[in-house]
């Protein structure tokens, strides 16, 4: 009889599917970044429509900052939940959640100290 709990993490049985991790990543990383960007733009256009481009720029900077801060934390969480790092990266890039390794945009991530 196997004494392992059905919820116990093993190398062959991750507790989280890649698809679920990607969905959670989108909800925690990209959706808030888009809301930040569009929200600042819309508020700015309402306040001063003639300089909409300034609010767009501010929104992009703040949205990107959110993405740069949260994506490494999401990645660490997903990997610690049993998702293989290579599969996570492959699907994250394919769905637009992250950039490919080595990309200039990927280098904007605020890396975590181990």
ABEGO torsion letter per residue (X at the ends): XBABBAABBBAABBABBAAAAAAAAAAAAAAAAAAAAAAAAAAAAAABAAAAAAAAAAAAAAAAAAAAAAAAAAAAAAAAAGBBAAAAAAAAAAAGABBBBGBAAAAABBBBBX
